[in-house]
């Protein structure tokens, strides 16, 4: 690599460092040989071609992971008609993936830390290929949901492994921010453009939305074997927390099931109450397990960092509110307005293009302004975007409603998504990067599943006499969450100013 002058850019002032967990001393009197990392990029050096190739492979896979969350969106009405699914059953085609994804992300991140990031990445990507193929061939709704769940599980291992490879390869600061901005832009672009791609593929048949990722994933797998070197990586010590993984996943499944089925069974029915109590009990067992197990799935001490907590809450709201909005929009555009799949996809095109074009530049903006400010602006744009769509009617205007609303949502994703990823991983020790990235992705996916369940409950409980009112009520759920997200983001600005004020007082005392 050709060296260049070292960057003097200061660290992100909105991110507080996290104290690493105490290291476990070796029982052997002779210290082990230091691990050989992947081609680490020191601060201030240009990236080699091999480093770029590895980053490209990782970005391609996270693009596919995010693509699969949203790509079924436009195809949902076609799937519903072909397989005879109800609205409540249809949401499981989306929730099955995000619950498999979010429920096991923490285990995926921990596994990557323990067994080696490259190995976990390759195996999970191979499973993703097989599950994608099966999803496009099944003829039963239950089997389709099962295939989607398995794809989500595979993504739960590829995503944190890929992110932790990046965060342990690129030095913290401008180099890592740049790499993360490219990486998160790929994920955000996949999620945003998934709806657009789905529209084109659904015109050929909804099965193509499941089959299209197969050849791309195979190419990525071959490229990963070639460009992710077989060098020894630094691994965390310890074991797997299977009890934690099972209890947190079971808790989320029961919670989503209870919320989705409540409109039909009744909120006061024994089934609903039992499901909610079961979810709460499993969550309590998870927390107790993490406090007592020797090698927890989540070291709860990591949540003492305000910036990390705000980043995770921010992604819960950003991703959760948008997944819920997307589900409502599909019903509104296709089932109510009778738009074609292609017309629906084109409605989402402004947001997708905006994210794809601008989000790679977010690393430089984060260096200059700090992540806290970018998240505030993004949160405000998110709330404004949902506010626009509360004006929907029987003949919505593209120029004054659809396009402005989509542009605002695109700005929200372009600013917030990379900034939240940077904020959630800065200051975290290398052996916990898998944990930090898994925790963040879990927040987003679980938020998506839970908010989608709430939105589905609102849609199914609405009266057929006022469908517009029902759509507005469902969008209001996303809007309220966006406002809460903005308030949380504003606390980050106050926290950022507090150390500055304390330092100023200290200076004045010495005068």
N, C-alpha and C positions, 0 to 999 in steps of 0.2 A: 504494500500500500504506500502511496505517496503521502508523506506527512504534510500537514498544513498547520498554520499557526493555531495554537490552542485557543479555544473559545473562552472569552471572559464573561459570558453571559451569566448573571446571577441565578441561583436556584429559584424555582417557583416560590414566591413569597406566600402563596396561599396554601402551601402544603407543609404540614408539620411532620418531621421525621418520626418514625416508629421505632422504638427500641426493640432490637431483635430478641428472640427467645434465648434463654441461657443455653450455651452450647453444652453438649454432652461429652465429657472427657473420655478418651479411649482407654480401654482396660490394658492395652499393650504399652509397655514402657517406651517402645520405639514409635515415634509419630509416623502416621501413614504418609505416603508420597502425596504431594499436592496434586489435585485433580487437573486434568488437561481440559480446559473449557473449549467450547466451540470458538470459532474465529472471532474473538472478542474485539470489538471496535473501541480503542482507547479514545478519550475525549480529544477532539481536534483533528482526527485523522480521517481521510477520505475512505469511503467504503470500497472494498474490493469487489470484483465481478462475482466472486463466489458468495460474498456476503449478500449482495443484491439478489442473487439467484435463490439463496435460502429464504430471504425475506419474501420474495415473490411467491414461492411455494406456500409459505405459511399464510400469506394474504389470500391466495387462491382458495385455500381450505376454509378459512374463516368466512370468506365470501360465500362459499357453498353452505356453510352452517347457517349463516344469517338468511341466505336466499330461501332455504327450506322453511324458515319460520313464516315468511310472508308469501311465498310463491303459490301456495295452495289457495290464497285469499280469493283471487278472482275466479278460481275454479270451483269454489264451494257450492254455488248454486247448481252447477252442472253435476257435481258429485252427489248433491242432495237428490236431484231428480233421477239420476241413473241408479243409485243404490237405495233410494227410498228412505233417507234418513230424516228424522225430525230436526227442528232447529236446535234443541238441547243436545241431541246426539251429534249433530254436525259440528258443534263447537269442540267436541273431543278430537276431531281431526287436527285441529290446531293445538288444543290443550295437551293431547297425547304427546306431541313432539316437545312442547315447551316444558312439560312436567318431567319427561325423561331427561331433557337437557338440564333444567334447573335443579331437579331433585338430586342428581348425581354429580353435579359440577364440583362440589366440594370434595367428594371422593376422587373425582378425576384429577383435580389439582393436587391433592395429597399423593395420589398414585404416581403422578408425573415427578413429584419431588423425590419419591422413594425409589421407584424402579428405573428412572431415567426418562427424560422428556422425549427423546427421539424414539425410543422403543414404544412408549405408550401412544405417541402420535401416529406411528405407522400402523400398529394393530387396530386402533380405533378407526383410522381412515379406511382400512380394509373392510371392517364391519359396516361402515357407512355405505360402501359400494354395494354390498350384498343386500342391505335393507332397502336401499333406493330401488334396486331392481325388483324386489318382491313387492314393494308398494305400488309399482306401476302395473303389476300383473294380477293382483287379487281382485275378486269379484264380490267380496262380502265386506260390509261396513266394519264389522268387528275386527276382521283381519287387517283391514286398512289402518285402523286406529292402532293395532298392535305393531304393524310395520313402522308407523310413524313414531311410536314410543321407542322402538329399538334404534331408529335413526337418531332420536333425541339423546339416547344413552350414549351412542357413539360420539355425537357432537360434544357431550359432556366431558369426554376425555381428550378430544382433539383441541378444543378451544383453549382450555387452561394450559395444556402442554405447549401449544404454539405461542401463547402470550408469555409464558415463563421462559421459553427459549429466547424470545426477543429481549425481555427485561434483564436476563442474565448475560446477554451477548453485547448489548449496547450500553455504554456508560451512562449513568444517571446524569440528567441535564439536557442540553440541546440535542445531543446525538440520540438519546433514548426518546425524547419528545418527538423528534423527527420520525424515528422508526415507528413509534406508537401511533403517530398521526396517520402514517401510511396504512398501518395495520387496521386501526379502528375505522379509517375511511373505507377500507375494503369491506369490513363488516357492515357499516352503515349503508354503503352503496348496495351491498347484496340485499339487505333488508328493504331498502327503498325501491330498488329496481326490480325486486322479486315480483311485485305486483304488475309492473309493466311487462316483464318477460312472461309472466303467467297469462296475461291477456292474449298475447300472440299465440302461445302454445295451446291455450284452451280452445281457440278457434279450430285447431286440428283435433283436439280431444283432450279431456282433462288428464288422461293417463300420461301424456307427454310432460306434464309438470313434475311427475315423479321420475320419469325415465331420463329426462335431459341431464340431470346431475351425474348420471352413471359414467359416461365417457370422460367427463371433465374430472371426476374424482379419480378415475383410473390413471389419467395422465398425471394428475397431481401426486398420486402414490408412487409412480415410476420416477417422477422428478425428485420427490422427497428421498427416495433410496439413493439417488445420484448426488444430490446437493446438500443433504443434511449429513455431515461427516460422522463416521463411526468412532468418535473420540470419547474418552471417558469424561463424564460430566460430574459435577459436584452434586451429591445427593444428600438429602436430609436423612437423619437417623430415626428409627422408630418403626412402628407398624401401622396397619390399617385400622380405622375405627369403623367397623362394619355396623355396630349398633347405632352409632350416630347417623350413618348413611341411611339405614333402613328407617329409623324413626323420623328423620326430617322429610324423607320422601313420602312415607306413609301419611305424615301429618298434612302435607300439601295436597296429596291425592284426596284424602277425606274432606279437607276444607273445600276444595273445588267441587267435589261430588255433592256435598251438602248444599252449597250455594246454587248450583245448577239445577238440582232436583227439587229445591224448596218451593218454587212457584207451583209445581204440580202436586207435591206431597203436602205442602203447607209448612210454614215456618215453625208452627208449634207442634208438628207431628212427631211421634216418637222416633221415626227414622232420621228426620232432620236434626233433632236434638241430640240423638245418639252419635250421629256423624260429627257434629260440632264438638261434642264432649270428647270424642275419640281423637279428633285433630288436636285439641288442646292438651290432652293427656300425652300424646306422642311428642308434642312439642316440649312439654315439661320434662319428659324423659330424656329428650335430646339435650336440653340445657344441663340437666344433672349429669348426664354422661360426659359432656364436654368438660365439666368442672372436675370430674373424678378420674376419668380414664387417663392412662399414662401417656398415650399418644393421641390426643383429640383430633377430630376432623377439623374443628375450628378452635384455634387458640383464642379464647374469648378476650384475652388481653389486647388483641389487635384492634378491638372495637373501642379501646380507650382513646384512640386518635379521632379527634373531631372531624378533620378533613376526610378520613376514610369512611366514617359513619355517614357524613353528608353525601359523599359520592355514591354510596350504596343506596341510600334513600332516594337520591336523585335519579338513579337508573331504574329503581322500582317504579317511580312515577313516570319517567320519560317513556320507558318501554311498555309498561303496563297500560298507561292511558292510550298509547298509540295502537297497540294490539286490539284493545277494546273498540277504539274508533274505527279501525280498519274493518272489523267484523260488522259494525253497524253500517259503514259506508257500502260494503258489498250488498247487504240486504236492501239498502236504499236505492243504489244505482241500478241494480239488476232486477230485483224482485218488485220494486215499487215503480221506478221510472222505466223499467224494461230496456235498459241500455244493454248493448252487447258486451261480451267479455273484452273486446278490443277497445270499445269506447270507454269502458270503466278503467282499463289500464292506462289509457291516454290521459284520463283525469288525474291520475297520480304521477304522471310523467314530470311535471314541474318540480315536485319535491324530490323525486329520485335523481334528476339531473343536477339539481342544486347541491345535493349531498355529495354526489360523485365528483363534481367539479371543484368544490370548495373545501371539502373536509381534509384534503391532504395538506392544506396550508395552515391548519389549526395549530400544528406544533410551534410554528414561528409566532403565531398570535399568543399562544400560551406562554412562550418565553418572554414576550414583551409586556403583556397585560396581566398575566397570572390566570390560573384556571377559574378562580372564584368569580371574576368579573365576566368571563365568557359564559359561565354557567348561568349567571343572573340574566344576561341578555337572552340566552337560549330559552330559559324558563319563561321569560316574558313573551317571547315569540310563540312558544307552545300554547300558552293560555290564550293569546290573541287569535291563534289559528282555530282553536276549538270555538271561540266566541263567534267567529265568522260563520261556522257551520251550524250554529244555533238558529241561523236565519233561513234554513232550508225550507223549501215549499214544493209544490207540485211541478213547478217549472223553474228550476234554479238557473241563475245566470252564470255563464262561464266567466265573463269578464269581471263581474263585481262580487262573486261569491266563491266559485270553485277554485279558480286560479289564484286569487289572493290568499285564500285559506291554505292551499297547498304550498304556496311559496313560504308562508310563515312557518308551516310545519317543517319544511325543508331547512329553513334557517335554524330552527330549534335543534334539529338533529345534527346539522353540520357543526354548530357551535358546542352543543352540550355533550354529544357522545364521545368525541375524542378527549375533551376536557375532563370528563368524569373518569375515563380510563387512566389518564395521566395522574389525576389527583389520587386515585385509589391505589396506585402502585408505587408512587414516589416515597422514598424513605423506608421501604420495606426491605428487610434482609433477603439476600439471594435465596436462602433455603426456605423462605416463606413466600416467594413470588407466586408459586403455584396456588398457595392458599389465598393470597390476596386477589389474584385474577379469578380464581374459582368462586370466591365469595362475591365479587362484583357481578360476574355473569349469572350466578345463582339469583342474586337480587333482581336482575332484569327479567330472567325467565319466569321465576316464581311470581313476580309482579304481573307479568303478562298473563299467566294462567289465572290468578286470582281476580284481576280486574275484568278479564274476559268472562269469567263466571258470573260476576256481578252484572255486567252489561247484558249477558245472555238472559239472566233472570229478569232484568227490566224489560227486555224485548218480548219474552214469552208471557210476561204478566200483563202486557199492555192490551188494550181493547182494539179490536179490528175496526171500530168506528172512527178512530182517530190515529191512523198510522203515523202521521207527521208528528203528532204530539209524543208518541212512543219513541220515535227516532230521536227527537230533541231531548227527551228524558234520558235516553241512553248516552247521548253525547255529553249531556250535563255531568254525568259521572266522570268522564275524562276531563272536562273543564274544571271541575272542583279539585280534582287531583293536581292539575297543572298549577292552580293558584296556590295550593299547599306546597308544591315543589318550589314555586317562586319565593315563598316565605322562608323555606328552609335554605335556599340559596342565598338569600339576603343575610342570614345569620353568618354565613361564611365571610361576607364582607366585614361584618363587625368583628369577627374573630381575627381577621387579617389585620385590622387596624389596631387591635388591642396590644400586640407586641410592639408595634411602632410607638404607641403612646407611652408604654412602659419604658421603652428605651429612651424616649425623650425626657421623661421624668428623671431617669437615672442620670442623664447628662446634666440636667439643670441642678441636681443635687450636688454635683461635683464642682459647679461653678462658684 
